[in-house]
Every structure is written in C-alpha cells, then in structure tokens.
Amino acid sequence: MMAEHVDLEVLTPLMESVPEENSEEDESEPHSQKQGITFAHTLLHLLKGNIGTGLLSLPLALRNAGIVLGPVCLLVIGVICVHCMHILVNCSHQLSERSKKSSLSYSDTVAAGMQTSSFQLLRRGAEFGSVYFVFLAENIKQVVEGSQGNNVDALDTEAVCEGVDLRLYMIFLLPFLILLSFISDLRTMAILSALANIAMAASLIFIFAYITSDVGDPRRLPLVSSWRKFSFFFGTAIFAFEGIGVVLPLENQMKDSAQFPQALNIGMAIVVVLYIALATLGYLHFGDDIKGSITLNLPHNSWTNQLVKVLYSFGVFVSFAIQFFVPVEILLRPLLEHSRNNWKQPVELLFRMFLVCLTCLVAVLVPRLDVVISLVGAFSSSALALVFPPLLELIILSPPPPTNIIKNLLIALLGVLGFLTGTYVTMEEIIYPETQNRQCTNSSWTTIAPHSNLTT
C-alpha cells in the first residue's frame, strides 16, 4: 500500500509469501535459494510503503523551515532515517539468532529489547487513523462544495467560509470506514490495495504536472524560518519518513536478503528525491498559501484537479483499513480468547467499530490536517523512526564501540528533542490557535482557493 504507515507483513498475497507449512524446508535450504520477492519487487514495495499522506504535506513543511533550510533538512532527516532502518535490520538479525527465530518484524524486534503494550498499539492506531479521517474530510469537502460552486472566488472570504462544517464530513465518513474495517480477508484487502496504488500514482502524476507548469520566484520566499515554525517542520517531515515499519517485513520476504541493504539504499534514495522535489516545487508554486495537503491547494475549476482529490482520497480510504489491520489483530486476540464461540464475531465487530469511532473522535477534536500531522509526527513517528532503533543497537551490542555510543545517543537525542519541541508547539497551537492567521472559523479549516498567480 502506498501509505507510509502500512505494515506490509500482513499483505502476504501481494508479497507472494511462502506457505507456512513449507517454513521448515525453507530454513534448511540455503538462504539465497528460498522463495520470496525479487529485488525489483522489493524496490516497488519500499516506494509504496513510504508514499502517502505525509508526502502531500511536505510543501507545508518547507514553509515552516524555509526554501533553503527545508530541502537541506529533508535530506539530512532522510539520511538519518535510512541509517536507522539499517540499524533495525542488523538488530533484527542478532535478535532472531538469540531467540532461534528465522525472522522478526518491527514490533517483534522492539518487543525483544523493550516492552510494547496494547495501549501503545491502540494509541498509535488512533493517532495515525485520525490523519486519514481529516485528510478524507478535507478533500471530500472540497470536491463536493467545489462542484457546487463554493470557493470559486479566491478573494471572497465569505464564500470560502460557506458550506458544511468539516466535522460533519467526518461523521458522514464514519459508517463507511466502519464497514471497511470489517474486512479481515487478506485477499480482498490485497485487491483494494492494488487499485489504491494505481489511483495514488495517477494522482501524483497530475500533481507534478500542475506544479511544474508555473514555478514561482524563490526570492519571494523566506530562506529560513523561526525555531518555533521549524518544530512544525520536524513533525511533518518525520511523519512522512516514518516508513520504518515496512523494512523488516520486506527483508524477511526477499528471495536474496543479502541484497536488501542495496535495495533499501536505492529505494529510499528515490523516496528522498521524490520528497524533496514535491516539497520544493509545491512550495515554490503556491508560496505561503500552501495547505496541510497540496491537494487542498488545487483549484476547483478543473475536472482533473477534482479527479486528483478523488483518486488520492480513495487510496487513503483503503490505507485506513490496512493501517488498522495489525493493531486490531493483535488487540483482538486476548478478547476473543475470553469470549464464547457464539460471541466471538459480535465482539470482533464491536471492537473494530469502537476503534474506528475512537479515531473519528480524535479527528473531530482536532480537525486541522497540518496540526494533526505535525503532532503525530512529533509524538509517535520520532520515537519509531529515530529513538527506538539507536537505543536497540545500544542494548543489543554488548559492549558497543565508543563511536557507536556517541552516534546512537545523538540520533536518539535528535528524536527526543523533536518529540519535545514538536509536541509542545502543536499542543500550544491546538489550545491557543493563531486565529489571526486564519481567514475563517472552524468550518473553514479546509483550503482557500489559490490566488490569481496560478494557472487555470
């Protein structure tokens, strides 16, 4: 799936995984002879696992960092995140040898060095799912009201403020996402994932075509930003780069896992270039008017722009179900173990419904895409991508070399500082929003149509 938080270890039909009954035979065969996915398939899945809602928010991240500082910091964060992915792979190998297991997932690896609770899984699912709720509501609101003629005039603030409250769109989406969460068959999910991949890839082509049609003058944009705004940048950027959950499933499924480091470097290099290109070109095109998702800046007077929002929204809609699959399956086990056979299905459906409603509640409480992405990135993604991997290496390597100690502590410190500053400024923005910078009230947290410098 193209969402950055998809755990690909659950998508066995897509990854041509080996049946369980052959696992013993595979372990006895040479490592390079086992069945699995090829080098090219691994690259494809790396791209799909790191491209999603976070990518579309990166132009806003650059606005919070500056047109010069932003791309440089994106590159630095990308290099550090890729290094942490390599750390995680090495730690997984050492832990699997100690535990006598053939392979470990991200959650298994972290749990082997640190205790992971059910509450943390529940919190993570609610946080990331809330981003999908806000993203879908924002884009659907634009498509519906844009087709009805709302927000036609970019300078007409009253017209922009008209329309249904954004939170009502979230309530409207709730039953559809509940029904989607009831899907527990991997084959069905794999088909939906393939369709979503096509939809999101087509959307990105349209977006790049639009923003490259009129590249603005970089001299009108600030070179660097303030530290407070930079904290928003860190949260948004690390949210986009938090594709670390797909690394170990891919390495475990690869036919020749010795080639995985090379595949990881090539795949993530493409991802970093794509991130920097879209972030820079999007910020240059829309300037300070950039929104929480670049799709929200596309004007409503073109069917192709509306199609982009529909296609990408479909991809995110499917991503929601896949994102919830792993925490739901883990959290359901103890509940079903203590349930009677005739109550197991009702308990499962009610629990899935509860999780989706919880996610919707979080989104309704904070219906701003830019703030939600920055908060989730700073609060959760920084730990997953920057804190856990270096600390795991310090725990596993005994005794670690002095240079590794310094390097890992610096990376973990970066993640902790990003967590503290990013969480602080986003929580402050939630409690004391800068209403003077907003042209509308709560109902207008969706976009304002771009100014006349955009092509029609």
C-alpha positions as CSV (number, residue, x, y, z in Angstrom):
1,M,0.0,0.0,0.0
2,M,1.2,3.5,-0.7
3,A,0.5,4.8,2.8
4,E,3.7,5.5,4.8
5,H,2.5,3.5,7.8
6,V,1.4,0.3,6.1
7,D,2.8,-2.8,7.8
8,L,3.5,-5.0,4.7
9,E,3.9,-8.2,6.7
10,V,0.1,-8.5,6.7
11,L,-0.2,-8.3,2.9
12,T,1.0,-11.8,2.2
13,P,-1.0,-12.1,-1.1
14,L,0.8,-9.0,-2.5
15,M,4.2,-10.2,-1.5
16,E,4.0,-13.8,-2.7
17,S,4.9,-15.2,0.7
18,V,5.8,-18.8,1.3
19,P,3.1,-21.0,2.8
20,E,3.5,-21.7,6.5
21,E,3.8,-25.5,6.1
22,N,7.0,-25.1,4.0
23,S,8.7,-23.0,6.6
24,E,10.8,-25.8,7.9
25,E,12.0,-26.7,4.4
26,D,12.9,-23.1,3.7
27,E,15.0,-22.9,6.8
28,S,17.0,-26.0,5.7
29,E,17.7,-24.6,2.3
30,P,20.5,-22.1,1.5
31,H,19.4,-18.5,2.2
32,S,19.7,-17.5,-1.4
33,Q,17.5,-20.3,-2.6
34,K,14.4,-19.6,-0.6
35,Q,11.2,-18.4,-2.2
36,G,10.2,-14.8,-1.9
37,I,10.1,-11.4,-3.7
38,T,12.7,-10.2,-6.1
39,F,14.9,-7.2,-6.0
40,A,12.6,-5.2,-8.2
41,H,9.5,-6.1,-6.2
42,T,11.3,-5.0,-3.0
43,L,12.0,-1.6,-4.5
44,L,8.4,-1.3,-5.5
45,H,7.1,-2.2,-2.1
46,L,9.6,0.2,-0.5
47,L,8.2,3.0,-2.6
48,K,4.6,2.0,-1.8
49,G,5.3,1.8,1.9
50,N,6.8,5.3,2.1
51,I,4.4,7.3,-0.1
52,G,1.1,8.5,1.3
53,T,-0.5,11.5,3.1
54,G,2.9,12.5,4.6
55,L,4.3,13.2,1.1
56,L,1.5,15.6,0.3
57,S,2.1,17.6,3.5
58,L,5.8,18.2,2.8
59,P,5.4,21.5,0.9
60,L,3.8,22.9,4.1
61,A,6.8,21.5,6.0
62,L,9.1,23.6,3.8
63,R,7.0,26.7,4.5
64,N,7.8,26.1,8.2
65,A,11.5,25.7,7.6
66,G,12.4,28.0,4.6
67,I,13.1,27.5,1.0
68,V,16.8,26.8,1.6
69,L,16.9,25.2,5.0
70,G,13.9,23.0,4.3
71,P,15.3,20.9,1.4
72,V,18.6,20.5,3.2
73,C,17.0,19.3,6.4
74,L,14.7,16.9,4.5
75,L,17.9,15.4,3.0
76,V,19.6,15.1,6.4
77,I,16.5,13.6,8.1
78,G,16.2,11.2,5.1
79,V,19.8,10.0,5.5
80,I,19.4,9.6,9.3
81,C,16.1,7.6,8.9
82,V,17.7,5.3,6.3
83,H,20.6,4.7,8.7
84,C,18.1,3.8,11.4
85,M,16.5,1.4,9.0
86,H,19.8,-0.3,8.5
87,I,20.3,-0.4,12.3
88,L,16.9,-2.0,12.7
89,V,17.7,-4.7,10.2
90,N,21.0,-5.6,11.9
91,C,19.4,-5.7,15.3
92,S,16.7,-7.9,13.9
93,H,19.3,-10.4,12.7
94,Q,21.0,-10.5,16.0
95,L,17.8,-10.9,18.0
96,S,16.5,-13.6,15.7
97,E,19.7,-15.6,16.3
98,R,19.3,-15.2,20.0
99,S,15.6,-16.1,20.0
100,K,16.1,-19.0,17.5
101,K,13.6,-17.5,15.1
102,S,14.0,-17.3,11.3
103,S,12.8,-13.7,11.2
104,L,11.4,-10.9,13.3
105,S,9.0,-8.0,12.4
106,Y,9.5,-4.4,13.6
107,S,7.1,-5.0,16.6
108,D,8.9,-8.3,17.4
109,T,12.3,-6.6,17.3
110,V,11.3,-3.7,19.5
111,A,9.4,-6.0,21.9
112,A,12.5,-8.2,22.2
113,G,14.5,-5.2,23.5
114,M,11.7,-3.0,25.0
115,Q,8.2,-3.9,26.3
116,T,5.4,-2.8,23.9
117,S,1.9,-2.6,25.5
118,S,-1.5,-3.0,24.0
119,F,-2.2,0.6,25.0
120,Q,0.6,1.8,22.8
121,L,-0.8,-0.1,19.8
122,L,-4.2,1.4,20.5
123,R,-2.8,4.9,20.8
124,R,-0.7,4.6,17.6
125,G,-3.7,3.3,15.6
126,A,-5.9,6.2,16.8
127,E,-3.2,8.8,16.0
128,F,-2.4,7.7,12.5
129,G,-6.0,6.9,11.7
130,S,-7.1,10.4,12.7
131,V,-4.8,11.8,10.0
132,Y,-6.7,9.7,7.4
133,F,-10.1,11.0,8.8
134,V,-9.0,14.7,8.5
135,F,-7.4,14.2,5.1
136,L,-10.5,12.5,3.7
137,A,-12.9,15.0,5.1
138,E,-10.9,18.0,3.8
139,N,-10.6,16.6,0.3
140,I,-14.2,15.4,0.1
141,K,-15.5,18.8,1.4
142,Q,-13.5,20.5,-1.4
143,V,-14.8,18.2,-4.1
144,V,-18.4,18.4,-3.0
145,E,-18.5,22.1,-2.4
146,G,-16.2,22.9,-5.3
147,S,-18.6,21.1,-7.7
148,Q,-21.5,23.1,-6.2
149,G,-19.7,26.4,-6.9
150,N,-18.4,27.2,-3.4
151,N,-15.0,28.8,-3.0
152,V,-14.9,29.9,-6.7
153,D,-13.5,33.3,-5.9
154,A,-10.2,33.1,-4.1
155,L,-10.6,36.6,-2.7
156,D,-14.2,36.1,-1.5
157,T,-13.7,35.0,2.2
158,E,-17.4,34.7,2.9
159,A,-17.8,32.3,0.0
160,V,-14.9,30.3,1.3
161,C,-16.5,30.0,4.8
162,E,-19.8,28.8,3.4
163,G,-20.6,25.1,3.4
164,V,-20.9,22.2,5.8
165,D,-18.7,22.0,8.8
166,L,-15.7,19.8,8.2
167,R,-16.5,17.7,11.3
168,L,-19.9,16.8,9.8
169,Y,-18.0,15.3,6.8
170,M,-16.0,13.1,9.3
171,I,-19.3,11.9,10.8
172,F,-20.6,11.2,7.3
173,L,-17.4,9.1,6.6
174,L,-17.7,7.2,9.8
175,P,-20.1,4.4,8.8
176,F,-18.2,3.8,5.5
177,L,-14.9,3.4,7.4
178,I,-16.5,1.2,9.9
179,L,-17.7,-1.1,7.2
180,L,-14.3,-1.0,5.6
181,S,-12.7,-2.0,8.9
182,F,-14.9,-5.1,9.0
183,I,-12.8,-6.6,6.1
184,S,-10.5,-9.2,7.5
185,D,-9.7,-11.2,4.4
186,L,-6.2,-10.5,3.1
187,R,-7.0,-11.4,-0.5
188,T,-9.8,-8.8,-0.6
189,M,-7.5,-6.2,1.0
190,A,-4.8,-7.0,-1.5
191,I,-7.1,-6.3,-4.4
192,L,-8.2,-3.0,-2.9
193,S,-4.5,-2.1,-2.2
194,A,-3.6,-2.7,-5.8
195,L,-6.4,-0.4,-7.0
196,A,-5.4,2.2,-4.5
197,N,-1.8,2.1,-5.7
198,I,-2.9,2.9,-9.2
199,A,-5.1,5.7,-8.1
200,M,-2.4,7.4,-5.9
201,A,0.3,7.0,-8.6
202,A,-2.0,8.7,-11.2
203,S,-2.7,11.5,-8.7
204,L,1.0,12.2,-8.2
205,I,1.5,12.4,-11.9
206,F,-1.3,15.0,-12.2
207,I,0.1,17.0,-9.2
208,F,3.6,17.1,-10.6
209,A,2.2,18.2,-14.0
210,Y,0.3,21.1,-12.3
211,I,3.0,22.4,-10.0
212,T,5.7,22.3,-12.8
213,S,3.5,24.4,-15.1
214,D,4.3,27.6,-13.2
215,V,7.3,27.6,-10.8
216,G,7.3,30.8,-8.8
217,D,10.2,33.0,-7.9
218,P,12.1,31.6,-4.9
219,R,13.2,35.2,-3.9
220,R,9.7,35.9,-2.6
221,L,10.0,33.1,0.0
222,P,12.0,33.2,3.3
223,L,15.3,31.3,3.2
224,V,15.0,30.1,6.8
225,S,12.2,30.2,9.4
226,S,12.0,30.6,13.2
227,W,12.7,27.8,15.6
228,R,9.0,27.6,16.6
229,K,7.9,27.0,13.0
230,F,10.8,24.6,12.5
231,S,9.3,22.4,15.2
232,F,6.3,22.1,13.0
233,F,8.6,21.2,10.1
234,F,10.2,18.4,12.1
235,G,6.9,16.8,13.0
236,T,5.6,16.9,9.4
237,A,8.9,15.7,7.9
238,I,9.4,12.8,10.3
239,F,5.7,11.8,9.8
240,A,6.4,11.4,6.0
241,F,9.7,9.4,6.6
242,E,8.1,7.0,9.2
243,G,8.1,4.1,6.8
244,I,10.3,2.0,9.0
245,G,7.5,-0.5,9.7
246,V,7.8,-1.9,6.2
247,V,11.5,-2.5,6.3
248,L,11.7,-5.8,8.2
249,P,8.7,-7.5,6.5
250,L,10.3,-6.8,3.1
251,E,13.8,-8.0,4.3
252,N,12.1,-11.2,5.7
253,Q,10.2,-11.8,2.4
254,M,13.1,-11.1,0.0
255,K,14.4,-14.0,-2.0
256,D,18.0,-13.0,-1.5
257,S,18.0,-10.9,1.7
258,A,21.8,-10.3,1.2
259,Q,20.8,-7.8,-1.4
260,F,18.3,-6.0,0.8
261,P,20.7,-3.2,2.0
262,Q,21.3,-2.3,-1.6
263,A,17.6,-2.3,-2.3
264,L,16.9,-0.2,0.8
265,N,19.5,2.4,-0.3
266,I,18.2,2.7,-3.8
267,G,14.6,2.7,-2.9
268,M,14.9,5.3,-0.1
269,A,17.1,7.4,-2.4
270,I,14.2,7.6,-4.8
271,V,11.9,8.4,-2.0
272,V,14.1,11.2,-0.7
273,V,14.4,12.7,-4.1
274,L,10.7,12.5,-4.6
275,Y,10.0,14.1,-1.2
276,I,12.4,17.0,-1.9
277,A,11.1,17.6,-5.4
278,L,7.4,17.7,-4.5
279,A,8.1,19.7,-1.4
280,T,10.2,22.3,-3.2
281,L,8.2,22.6,-6.3
282,G,4.9,22.7,-4.4
283,Y,6.1,25.4,-2.0
284,L,7.6,27.4,-5.0
285,H,4.3,27.2,-6.8
286,F,1.8,28.0,-4.0
287,G,4.1,30.0,-1.7
288,D,2.8,30.9,1.7
289,D,-0.7,29.8,0.7
290,I,0.3,26.1,0.9
291,K,-2.1,24.0,2.9
292,G,-1.8,20.8,5.1
293,S,-2.0,18.7,1.9
294,I,-1.0,20.0,-1.5
295,T,-4.3,18.6,-3.0
296,L,-6.2,21.2,-1.0
297,N,-4.4,24.0,-3.0
298,L,-5.6,22.7,-6.3
299,P,-8.3,25.0,-7.7
300,H,-11.8,23.7,-8.3
301,N,-12.3,24.9,-11.8
302,S,-10.7,21.9,-13.5
303,W,-12.0,18.3,-13.5
304,T,-8.5,16.9,-13.4
305,N,-7.8,18.7,-10.1
306,Q,-11.0,17.3,-8.7
307,L,-10.1,13.9,-10.0
308,V,-6.8,14.1,-8.2
309,K,-8.5,14.6,-4.9
310,V,-11.0,11.8,-5.5
311,L,-8.2,9.3,-6.6
312,Y,-5.9,10.1,-3.7
313,S,-8.8,10.1,-1.3
314,F,-9.7,6.6,-2.5
315,G,-6.1,5.5,-1.8
316,V,-6.1,6.9,1.7
317,F,-9.5,5.3,2.3
318,V,-8.1,1.9,1.6
319,S,-5.0,2.8,3.6
320,F,-7.1,3.3,6.6
321,A,-8.2,-0.4,6.7
322,I,-4.7,-1.7,6.1
323,Q,-3.3,0.6,8.8
324,F,-5.8,-0.8,11.3
325,F,-5.3,-4.4,10.4
326,V,-2.1,-5.1,12.5
327,P,-3.2,-3.4,15.8
328,V,-6.7,-4.8,15.5
329,E,-5.4,-8.4,15.0
330,I,-3.1,-8.1,18.0
331,L,-5.5,-6.4,20.3
332,L,-8.3,-8.8,19.4
333,R,-6.5,-12.0,20.5
334,P,-7.0,-11.6,24.2
335,L,-10.6,-10.5,23.8
336,L,-11.5,-13.5,21.6
337,E,-9.7,-15.9,23.9
338,H,-12.0,-14.9,26.8
339,S,-15.2,-14.9,24.6
340,R,-17.6,-17.7,24.0
341,N,-17.7,-19.1,20.4
342,N,-21.1,-17.7,19.7
343,W,-19.9,-14.3,20.9
344,K,-16.6,-14.1,19.1
345,Q,-17.9,-12.5,15.9
346,P,-20.1,-9.8,17.6
347,V,-17.2,-9.0,19.9
348,E,-14.8,-8.6,17.0
349,L,-17.2,-6.4,15.0
350,L,-17.9,-4.2,18.1
351,F,-14.2,-3.9,18.8
352,R,-13.4,-2.8,15.3
353,M,-16.3,-0.3,15.4
354,F,-15.0,1.0,18.7
355,L,-11.5,1.7,17.3
356,V,-12.8,3.5,14.2
357,C,-15.1,5.6,16.4
358,L,-12.2,6.4,18.7
359,T,-10.2,7.5,15.7
360,C,-13.0,9.7,14.5
361,L,-13.3,11.3,17.9
362,V,-9.6,12.3,17.8
363,A,-10.1,13.8,14.4
364,V,-13.2,15.7,15.4
365,L,-11.4,17.2,18.4
366,V,-8.5,18.4,16.2
367,P,-9.9,18.9,12.7
368,R,-6.8,20.5,11.2
369,L,-4.7,18.4,8.9
370,D,-1.5,20.4,9.4
371,V,-1.6,20.3,13.2
372,V,-2.6,16.6,13.3
373,I,0.2,15.5,11.0
374,S,2.8,17.6,12.9
375,L,1.5,16.3,16.3
376,V,1.5,12.6,15.2
377,G,4.9,13.0,13.6
378,A,6.5,14.6,16.7
379,F,4.7,12.4,19.3
380,S,4.8,9.0,17.7
381,S,6.9,8.9,14.5
382,S,10.0,10.4,16.1
383,A,10.2,7.5,18.5
384,L,9.5,4.9,15.9
385,A,12.0,6.2,13.4
386,L,14.7,7.9,15.4
387,V,14.6,6.8,19.1
388,F,13.9,3.1,19.2
389,P,16.5,1.9,16.5
390,P,19.6,3.5,18.0
391,L,18.6,2.6,21.6
392,L,18.0,-1.0,20.4
393,E,21.5,-1.1,19.0
394,L,22.9,0.2,22.3
395,I,21.0,-2.5,24.2
396,I,21.9,-5.4,21.8
397,L,25.6,-4.6,21.1
398,S,27.5,-5.5,24.3
399,P,29.7,-3.7,24.8
400,P,29.1,-1.2,21.9
401,P,32.1,0.7,20.5
402,P,32.5,4.3,21.8
403,T,31.8,5.8,18.4
404,N,28.5,3.9,18.2
405,I,27.5,5.1,21.6
406,I,28.1,8.7,20.7
407,K,26.4,8.3,17.3
408,N,23.3,6.5,18.6
409,L,22.9,8.9,21.6
410,L,23.0,11.9,19.2
411,I,20.3,10.3,16.9
412,A,18.1,9.4,19.9
413,L,18.6,12.9,21.3
414,L,17.5,14.4,18.0
415,G,14.4,12.3,18.2
416,V,13.7,13.3,21.8
417,L,14.2,17.0,21.1
418,G,11.9,16.7,18.1
419,F,9.4,15.0,20.2
420,L,9.5,17.6,23.0
421,T,9.6,20.8,20.8
422,G,7.2,19.4,18.2
423,T,4.7,18.2,20.7
424,Y,4.9,21.5,22.6
425,V,4.3,23.8,19.7
426,T,1.5,21.7,18.2
427,M,-0.3,21.3,21.5
428,E,0.0,25.0,22.0
429,E,-1.5,25.6,18.6
430,I,-4.4,23.3,19.4
431,I,-5.1,25.0,22.7
432,Y,-4.3,28.6,21.6
433,P,-4.8,28.6,17.8
434,E,-3.5,31.6,15.9
435,T,-6.8,32.8,14.7
436,Q,-5.4,36.0,13.3
437,N,-3.6,33.9,10.6
438,R,-6.8,32.1,9.7
439,Q,-9.4,33.8,7.5
440,C,-12.3,31.7,8.6
441,T,-13.6,29.9,11.7
442,N,-13.7,26.2,12.5
443,S,-15.9,25.4,9.5
444,S,-13.3,26.8,7.1
445,W,-10.3,24.7,8.1
446,T,-10.3,23.5,4.6
447,T,-8.5,25.4,1.9
448,I,-8.9,28.7,0.3
449,A,-8.7,28.7,-3.4
450,P,-5.3,29.8,-4.8
451,H,-4.6,33.3,-5.9
452,S,-4.5,34.5,-9.4
453,N,-0.9,33.6,-10.0
454,L,-2.0,30.0,-10.6
455,T,-2.7,28.7,-14.0
456,T,-6.3,27.7,-14.7
